[in-house]
Structure formats: C-alpha cells, structure tokens
Amino acid sequence: MLGSRARALLLIAVLLGAGVLFCDVAAAEDQPSAAQMMDDLMYGRGTVGGPFTLTDPSGRTRSDSEFRGKLMVVYFGYTYCPDVCPADLMAISQALDALGPAAEGIQPVFITVDPERDTKVLADYVAAFHPSLVGLTGSPEEIRKVANSYKAFYAKVPDERSGEYSIDHAGVIYLMGRNGEYLGFVPPQTNPDRLTEVLRKYLAK
C-alpha cells in the first residue's frame, strides 16, 4: 500500500491535473465528492467497474461483456475537453501503437460524460485517435451509473458569462482484466512509455 505522503501527492496530482474543483460542484449531481471517490480508489474500498450497457455512435447497444478475452482500457471524458482528454487519449493511442500486434489483445473504450453535446460528434472524435477506440454514450442517468461504479468523478461547471459549461473530471485511465475484473488505474497525463510498460505487463499474464 502507498505511504500516506505518496498517497496524498498522487491524490493532489490526479485532481489538480484534471482540474477538479473542491466546492459545491464536488458534491453535485448525486455522486460522492471527488476526494472521496479518489480516496476509495486509492485504498481499494468497494468494487470498481462492473457490468454496463451503453450505446455506440451508430446507435448499437454495446456491453462490457463483448470485450471478454481482452484487456479493457476505460477512459471517461468529453469531446469539448481542451487539454486533459486529448492528451490522455493520445497517450493511450501511442501505447497501443508501440505494442504492435500485441495491442490486438486490448480494447480501449471512451465513455463520454457529456452525452448532451457529444453523441452526434463522438464517432469522428474517437476515430481521430485510434481505429480500435470505441466511443460509448447513453442517457445522463446511464452515464452517471457507470461512472459511479468506476468511481469516476465528473461535474458540470457553468460559465455564467457565456451560458456554456465545462466539465471537471478525474481523467483516470482504468485497466480491466480479460474477465472484466478491475486491475488498477494510472493517473491522467501518464507518459505513453509508462502506459506501454503497464499494458505489456498485464498482457504477459
């Protein structure tokens, strides 16, 4: 288990790297706070992941069970994200490319936390990163349920001047095993070389 200092530093890095605010937003939208969710993730409190059924950009129903036999890399984000999401998805793409043919044993999945804006553009967005990346959407309630099961924090942050909004989110990269079991996570902005190393390790098991 990580020491208290290492744990605290990683918690700060993950939350600050993702731009998470500790304010009323953190308790919004029927979910635990960002700090609580990351604390549970770090300490392994409760289960992470689980069965889900969402929809791909073509309208096809997709279930986690169809990816059995492969490692699954799960990322929660949104297409309007200006920096963290593109950087992390690029790192995932570069890691898959670095693995070469072995990457056939990995299924990357992008789950939008902004279905209201993302559903119509999701297909083009995921295609811009990697051909094997599957984009998934659903109703706000469906997305919230899946995100909570992964302990993936996100919350809308309105911009009073423009009337638009951004989304604060934890940006964690989740690693799931060939039978759907939770293996662990890597924090946002993980170096592609490090991610490649982690994925190669699990592929060898």
VORO-655917 format. One record per atom (N, C-alpha, C, CB): x, z negated, y negated. Coordinates in pm, whole numbers, padded with zeros to 5 digits, always signed. Glycine has a CB too. Layout:
<nodes>
XZY/...
</nodes>
This chain:
<nodes>
+00085+00000+00120/+00000+00000+00000/+00088+00000-00124/-00096-00123-00001/+00045+00066-00229/+00122+00070-00352/+00127-00067-00415/+00062+00172-00450/+00241-00100-00480/+00252-00222-00556/+00159-00218-00676/+00395-00245-00599/+00133-00335-00734/+00038-00341-00845/+00085-00259-00964/+00015-00485-00888/+00217-00259-00992/+00267-00182-01105/+00252-00032-01078/+00414-00216-01134/+00290+00014-00956/+00279+00156-00923/+00134+00201-00926/+00340+00184-00786/+00046+00116-00874/-00095+00149-00874/-00149+00163-01016/-00173+00043-00797/-00110+00070-01102/-00157+00074-01241/-00107+00198-01313/-00112-00050-01316/+00019+00233-01289/+00074+00352-01354/+00005+00479-01308/+00223+00363-01327/-00024+00488-01177/-00091+00606-01125/-00234+00615-01177/-00091+00606-00973/-00301+00500-01184/-00437+00498-01238/-00439+00549-01381/-00496+00357-01231/-00345+00502-01462/-00338+00545-01601/-00308+00694-01609/-00232+00465-01677/-00213+00741-01526/-00176+00883-01529/-00293+00972-01493/-00059+00909-01434/-00368+00933-01389/-00481+01014-01346/-00588+01019-01452/-00539+00961-01216/-00622+00904-01508/-00732+00900-01603/-00694+00961-01737/-00777+00759-01623/-00573+00935-01783/-00532+00996-01909/-00508+01145-01892/-00406+00928-01963/-00450+01185-01777/-00425+01326-01753/-00553+01406-01750/-00350+01344-01623/-00660+01344-01708/-00789+01413-01702/-00870+01395-01829/-00868+01365-01585/-00821+01314-01922/-00893+01295-02048/-01015+01207-02034/-00933+01427-02103/-01013+01110-01942/-01129+01026-01922/-01135+00919-02029/-01126+00962-01783/-01254+00898-02087/-01273+00801-02192/-01329+00673-02134/-01365+00856-02300/-01278+00558-02181/-01332+00430-02140/-01427+00382-02249/-01219+00326-02114/-01552+00421-02238/-01652+00387-02337/-01787+00395-02268/-01646+00480-02462/-01893+00410-02346/-02025+00418-02286/-02035+00534-02189/-02131+00430-02393/-01957+00643-02214/-01958+00760-02125/-01922+00720-01983/-01862+00867-02176/-01830+00624-01969/-01781+00588-01836/-01888+00529-01747/-01668+00491-01850/-01994+00476-01807/-02099+00416-01726/-02222+00505-01720/-02136+00280-01780/-02208+00628-01771/-02325+00714-01785/-02360+00786-01657/-02302+00815-01894/-02479+00844-01658/-02524+00938-01557/-02524+00881-01414/-02439+01060-01561/-02562+00753-01403/-02586+00694-01273/-02466+00703-01180/-02703+00761-01209/-02353+00655-01226/-02235+00650-01143/-02151+00530-01183/-02153+00781-01154/-02063+00483-01094/-01971+00376-01133/-01877+00425-01243/-01890+00326-01010/-01808+00334-01307/-01714+00372-01411/-01596+00447-01352/-01666+00248-01489/-01524+00519-01439/-01405+00591-01396/-01303+00496-01334/-01341+00666-01513/-01284+00381-01397/-01186+00285-01346/-01225+00233-01208/-01171+00168-01443/-01354+00203-01189/-01399+00152-01060/-01383+00255-00950/-01544+00108-01068/-01419+00381-00981/-01409+00485-00879/-01265+00510-00839/-01471+00614-00929/-01174+00512-00937/-01033+00531-00903/-00977+00409-00831/-00952+00560-01029/-01023+00291-00870/-00979+00169-00803/-01020+00172-00655/-01038+00043-00873/-01144+00212-00629/-01191+00224-00490/-01109+00328-00414/-01340+00261-00486/-01077+00439-00482/-01000+00545-00419/-00859+00496-00385/-00993+00669-00510/-00797+00427-00479/-00661+00379-00458/-00653+00277-00345/-00606+00318-00586/-00751+00188-00338/-00750+00082-00239/-00818+00120-00108/-00816-00040-00295/-00877+00240-00104/-00945+00282+00017/-01072+00204+00045/-00854+00269+00133/-01141+00164-00063/-01265+00090-00045/-01381+00187-00025/-01291-00002-00167/-01450+00173+00088/-01562+00262+00117/-01513+00395+00170/-01647+00283-00008/-01608+00480+00205/-01573+00611+00258/-01552+00711+00144/-01684+00661+00353/-01475+00814+00172/-01452+00922+00076/-01492+01052+00142/-01303+00926+00028/-01575+01130+00075/-01620+01255+00132/-01744+01237+00216/-01511+01318+00214/-01767+01330+00305/-01886+01326+00389/-01958+01459+00386/-01980+01214+00345/-02063+01472+00464/-02135+01599+00472/-02194+01639+00338/-02245+01589+00576/-02193+01768+00309/-02261+01818+00189/-02311+01960+00216/-02166+01815+00066/-02414+01997+00143/-02467+02133+00146/-02489+02176+00003/-02599+02142+00230/-02420+02281-00041/-02431+02333-00176/-02451+02484-00169/-02305+02297-00261/-02436+02552-00279/-02464+02695-00285/-02346+02770-00345/-02591+02723-00365/-02311+02884-00288/-02204+02964-00347/-02262+03059-00452/-02129+03044-00236/-02178+03130-00528/-02230+03214-00637/-02327+03322-00595/-02116+03277-00707/-02324+03361-00468/-02417+03464-00420/-02552+03407-00382/-02358+03536-00300/-02563+03274-00390/-02688+03209-00352/-02692+03165-00207/-02801+03300-00378/-02583+03186-00136/-02576+03148+00005/-02551+02998+00018/-02466+03227+00077/-02625+02935+00106/-02606+02793+00134/-02478+02773+00213/-02728+02735+00211/-02395+02682+00164/-02267+02655+00231/-02258+02506+00263/-02146+02700+00142/-02208+02476+00380/-02193+02338+00424/-02048+02309+00456/-02282+02311+00546/-02008+02186+00438/-01871+02145+00473/-01842+02170+00620/-01848+01997+00439/-01944+02165+00704/-01923+02178+00848/-01871+02317+00887/-02052+02150+00921/-01896+02419+00802/-01848+02553+00838/-01697+02566+00823/-01917+02657+00752/-01633+02467+00762/-01488+02473+00743/-01413+02390+00846/-01453+02424+00604/-01482+02343+00947/-01416+02266+01052/-01307+02350+01119/-01518+02216+01157/-01201+02283+01155/-01086+02351+01214/-00980+02385+01112/-01131+02476+01284/-01015+02371+00983/-00920+02394+00875/-00904+02267+00792/-00964+02512+00786/-00789+02253+00728/-00777+02151+00626/-00859+02198+00506/-00626+02126+00586/-00921+02106+00437/-01002+02143+00321/-00944+02076+00196/-01151+02102+00342/-00919+02157+00095/-00872+02107-00034/-00991+02114-00129/-00748+02189-00090/-01037+02000-00178/-01158+01994-00260/-01122+01954-00402/-01261+01896-00199/-01176+02032-00497/-01149+02003-00639/-01280+02009-00717/-01045+02103-00698/-01308+01907-00796/-01425+01902-00882/-01381+01935-01025/-01495+01763-00876/-01443+02037-01084/-01405+02076-01220/-01513+02162-01283/-01272+02150-01220/-01478+02230-01392/-01576+02318-01456/-01505+02432-01527/-01664+02238-01556/-01573+02543-01540/-01508+02665-01586/-01470+02661-01733/-01597+02783-01561/-01538+02579-01812/-01507+02568-01954/-01391+02471-01980/-01631+02524-02031/-01339+02409-01876/-01227+02315-01890/-01108+02389-01951/-01189+02252-01752/-01052+02339-02062/-00948+02415-02132/-00809+02405-02071/-00942+02369-02271/-00780+02301-01994/-00641+02284-01951/-00624+02227-01811/-00572+02197-02047/-00682+02112-01783/-00655+02044-01657/-00700+02127-01536/-00725+01909-01654/-00823+02177-01539/-00874+02254-01425/-00791+02380-01399/-01019+02293-01448/-00765+02463-01501/-00685+02582-01474/-00546+02549-01419/-00670+02664-01600/-00485+02444-01472/-00352+02406-01425/-00355+02362-01279/-00294+02295-01512/-00455+02280-01243/-00463+02232-01105/-00501+02343-01008/-00563+02118-01096/-00592+02428-01048/-00629+02540-00960/-00514+02638-00942/-00751+02613-01016/-00435+02655-01046/-00316+02740-01033/-00215+02677-00939/-00252+02765-01171/-00200+02545-00947/-00108+02476-00856/-00154+02491-00711/-00098+02327-00892/-00285+02479-00688/-00339+02498-00553/-00313+02641-00506/-00491+02467-00550/-00337+02738-00593/-00315+02878-00558/-00169+02906-00526/-00361+02970-00672/-00078+02852-00607/+00065+02873-00584/+00110+02807-00455/+00146+02820-00702/+00053+02691-00424/+00087+02623-00299/+00041+02706-00179/+00024+02483-00295/-00079+02761-00188/-00128+02845-00078/-00042+02969-00059/-00273+02886-00104/-00003+03030-00169/+00084+03148-00161/+00219+03112-00100/+00104+03209-00300/+00271+02994-00137/+00401+02951-00086/+00397+02925+00065/+00448+02826-00159/+00281+02887+00115/+00268+02859+00258/+00259+02985+00343/+00145+02774+00282/+00232+03098+00279/+00227+03224+00352/+00116+03224+00455/+00359+03252+00419/+00140+03281+00574/+00036+03290+00678/-00022+03154+00717/+00092+03356+00801/+00054+03046+00700/+00005+02913+00736/-00114+02871+00652/+00116+02810+00723/-00127+02933+00534/-00239+02899+00445/-00373+02938+00504/-00221+02967+00312/-00374+03021+00609/-00499+03055+00677/-00566+02931+00735/-00474+03157+00787/-00487+02825+00754/-00540+02701+00808/-00594+02607+00702/-00435+02631+00887/-00607+02655+00578/-00653+02571+00467/-00769+02639+00397/-00538+02542+00367/-00872+02562+00366/-00984+02614+00289/-00994+02541+00155/-01117+02600+00368/-00960+02609+00044/-00976+02547-00087/-01119+02561-00137/-00878+02609-00189/-01173+02455-00195/-01311+02453-00242/-01316+02397-00384/-01401+02368-00146/-01381+02472-00473/-01401+02428-00611/-01549+02397-00629/-01352+02537-00714/-01581+02272-00664/-01719+02231-00686/-01738+02206-00835/-01754+02103-00603/-01828+02283-00896/-01849+02267-01039/-01924+02138-01069/-01924+02386-01095/-01883+02071-01175/-01955+01954-01224/-02037+01992-01347/-01857+01837-01257/-02047+02122-01373/-02123+02172-01488/-02210+02289-01443/-02027+02215-01603/-02302+02265-01349/-02379+02376-01293/-02464+02450-01396/-02468+02326-01183/-02505+02380-01502/-02589+02444-01603/-02520+02564-01667/-02628+02343-01710/-02390+02554-01693/-02317+02663-01757/-02238+02747-01658/-02225+02607-01861/-02202+02689-01544/-02105+02754-01456/-02163+02849-01353/-02028+02651-01386/-02285+02828-01312/-02338+02901-01197/-02325+03052-01212/-02482+02865-01176/-02353+03106-01331/-02350+03252-01350/-02208+03309-01357/-02425+03288-01476/-02110+03226-01389/-01973+03276-01406/-01879+03228-01296/-01918+03234-01541/-01932+03152-01201/-01847+03088-01101/-01773+03187-01013/-01930+02998-01015/-01838+03295-00975/-01775+03393-00886/-01650+03452-00949/-01874+03506-00851/-01660+03495-01074/-01544+03554-01142/-01436+03449-01165/-01587+03616-01276/-01478+03327-01192/-01380+03221-01221/-01292+03191-01100/-01453+03093-01265/-01352+03167-00985/-01271+03133-00868/-01188+03252-00821/-01360+03083-00753/-01243+03373-00839/-01170+03493-00797/-01043+03512-00877/-01258+03617-00810/-01039+03457-00997/-00922+03471-01084/-00805+03386-01034/-00957+03432-01226/-00831+03292-00944/-00725+03203-00897/-00674+03241-00758/-00774+03060-00896/-00762+03247-00660/-00716+03278-00524/-00830+03337-00444/-00660+03151-00454/-00802+03439-00364/-00911+03504-00288/-00981+03414-00187/-00857+03623-00216/-00913+03309-00143/-00976+03222-00043/-01052+03105-00106/-00871+03168+00051/-01043+03090-00239/-01109+02979-00307/-01260+03000-00307/-01056+02963-00451/-01333+02903-00255/-01478+02908-00250/-01533+02823-00364/-01533+02859-00112/-01618+02882-00447/-01684+02809-00554/-01822+02764-00510/-01693+02893-00681/-01857+02640-00539/-01987+02586-00499/-02059+02524-00618/-01969+02483-00388/-02189+02540-00620/-02272+02483-00724/-02399+02427-00660/-02306+02589-00833/-02488+02378-00743/-02613+02320-00695/-02687+02261-00812/-02587+02214-00586/-02791+02186-00784/-02862+02118-00892/-02775+02003-00943/-03001+02065-00842/-02799+01957-01066/-02722+01841-01116/-02729+01722-01021/-02773+01800-01253/-02845+01701-00960/-02860+01588-00868/-02776+01608-00742/-03008+01570-00831/-02774+01729-00690/-02694+01758-00571/-02545+01740-00600/-02723+01900-00521/-02501+01791-00715/-02360+01779-00752/-02322+01633-00769/-02331+01857-00881/-02408+01557-00836/-02378+01415-00857/-02364+01342-00725/-02487+01349-00942/-02451+01372-00630/-02445+01305-00500/-02314+01334-00429/-02562+01348-00413/-02272+01461-00428/-02147+01497-00361/-02028+01434-00433/-02131+01650-00355/-02028+01441-00566/-01917+01385-00643/-01905+01234-00620/-01936+01414-00792/-02017+01164-00619/-02012+01020-00594/-01957+00989-00456/-02150+00959-00611/-01990+01073-00358/-01939+01049-00223/-01788+01065-00216/-02006+01143-00123/-01733+01148-00305/-01588+01166-00312/-01522+01072-00413/-01555+01310-00347/-01603+00990-00477/-01554+00901-00584/-01489+00984-00695/-01453+00798-00527/-01556+01093-00730/-01506+01186-00832/-01583+01165-00962/-01519+01335-00783/-01520+01100-01055/-01585+01069-01183/-01600+01194-01270/-01506+00963-01259/-01714+01205-01337/-01729+01303-01445/-01845+01262-01534/-01751+01446-01387/-01839+01299-01661/-01944+01265-01756/-01940+01361-01874/-01930+01120-01804/-02057+01400-01922/-02066+01486-02039/-02026+01409-02165/-02208+01543-02054/-01958+01479-02255/-01921+01423-02385/-01973+01518-02492/-01765+01401-02397/-02084+01484-02557/-02142+01574-02657/-02052+01586-02781/-02280+01524-02699/-02053+01704-02840/-01988+01727-02969/-02099+01736-03073/-01898+01858-02967/-02112+01633-03155/-02223+01627-03248/-02219+01738-03352/-02224+01493-03317/-02102+01786-03385/-02093+01890-03488/-02136+02027-03434/-01952+01898-03542/-02091+02061-03314/-02122+02194-03260/-02250+02198-03178/-02008+02242-03176/-02291+02081-03129/-02407+02077-03040/-02371+02109-02897/-02512+02171-03088/-02244+02142-02871/-02197+02171-02736/-02147+02041-02670/-02084+02278-02738/-02087+02055-02555/-02033+01938-02488/-01912+01977-02404/-02140+01871-02401/-01828+01880-02380/-01720+01896-02283/-01749+01799-02169/-01577+01869-02348/-01666+01798-02068/-01686+01707-01956/-01555+01637-01925/-01739+01782-01831/-01559+01505-01932/-01446+01426-01886/-01456+01413-01735/-01441+01287-01955/-01345+01435-01667/-01348+01426-01521/-01211+01388-01469/-01394+01560-01457/-01209+01334-01348/-01086+01274-01296/-00984+01376-01246/-01119+01181-01184/-01025+01496-01212/-00930+01600-01175/-00847+01572-01051/-00840+01624-01287/-00899+01494-00959/-00826+01460-00838/-00837+01574-00736/-00879+01327-00777/-00728+01603-00665/-00728+01702-00557/-00743+01627-00425/-00597+01790-00558/-00856+01649-00357/-00885+01577-00233/-00841+01659-00112/-01035+01545-00223/-00786+01591-00013/-00741+01655+00110/-00826+01603+00226/-00590+01629+00135/-00892+01696+00295/-00978+01659+00406/-00924+01724+00534/-01125+01703+00380/-00939+01652+00645/-00883+01697+00772/-00967+01801+00843/-00863+01581+00861/-00918+01847+00955/-00982+01955+01031/-01119+01915+01085/-00893+01998+01145/-01143+01786+01097/-01273+01739+01144/-01356+01680+01031/-01256+01635+01253/-01314+01706+00908/-01388+01657+00792/-01349+01519+00747/-01531+01658+00821/-01248+01461+00810/-01207+01326+00773/-01122+01327+00645/-01129+01260+00888/-01130+01221+00570/-01053+01207+00446/-00907+01177+00479/-01113+01097+00356/-00816+01256+00422/-00673+01235+00445/-00605+01166+00328/-00606+01368+00471/-00649+01197+00208/-00587+01138+00090/-00610+01226-00032/-00437+01118+00112/-00543+01195-00140/-00557+01275-00261/-00423+01286-00332/-00663+01215-00355/-00414+01385-00417/-00300+01395-00508/-00356+01400-00649/-00209+01522-00476/-00284+01343-00746/-00336+01335-00882/-00334+01469-00953/-00257+01234-00961/-00407+01478-01066/-00404+01602-01143/-00264+01633-01191/-00499+01593-01262/-00240+01762-01214/-00113+01812-01264/+00002+01786-01167/-00083+01748-01398/-00030+01783-01038/+00075+01773-00937/+00152+01904-00931/+00014+01737-00798/+00283+01895-00923/+00368+02013-00916/+00334+02097-00792/+00517+01972-00913/+00327+02230-00805/+00294+02314-00689/+00389+02294-00570/+00297+02460-00730/+00515+02269-00599/+00610+02246-00489/+00575+02120-00412/+00753+02236-00543/+00536+02016-00485/+00497+01890-00421/+00370+01910-00339/+00478+01778-00525/+00274+01983-00395/+00150+02008-00323/+00175+02090-00197/+00050+02080-00414/+00264+02187-00206/+00301+02266-00089/+00359+02177+00020/+00402+02376-00127/+00444+02085-00021/+00506+01991+00074/+00401+01906+00144/+00607+01902+00001/+00305+01855+00066/+00199+01771+00123/+00114+01851+00221/+00110+01713+00011/+00075+01972+00182/-00009+02054+00269/+00065+02094+00396/-00056+02178+00195/+00192+02126+00383/+00271+02164+00501/+00279+02048+00599/+00412+02208+00459/+00290+01927+00546/+00297+01809+00633/+00170+01794+00716/+00321+01683+00548/+00055+01811+00652/-00071+01795+00724/-00098+01912+00818/-00187+01780+00626/-00053+02030+00782/-00070+02144+00872/+00006+02124+01002/-00023+02271+00805/+00119+02053+00994/+00203+02033+01112/+00147+01930+01208/+00342+01991+01069/+00047+01856+01164/-00006+01751+01251/-00110+01807+01347/-00068+01639+01166/
</nodes>
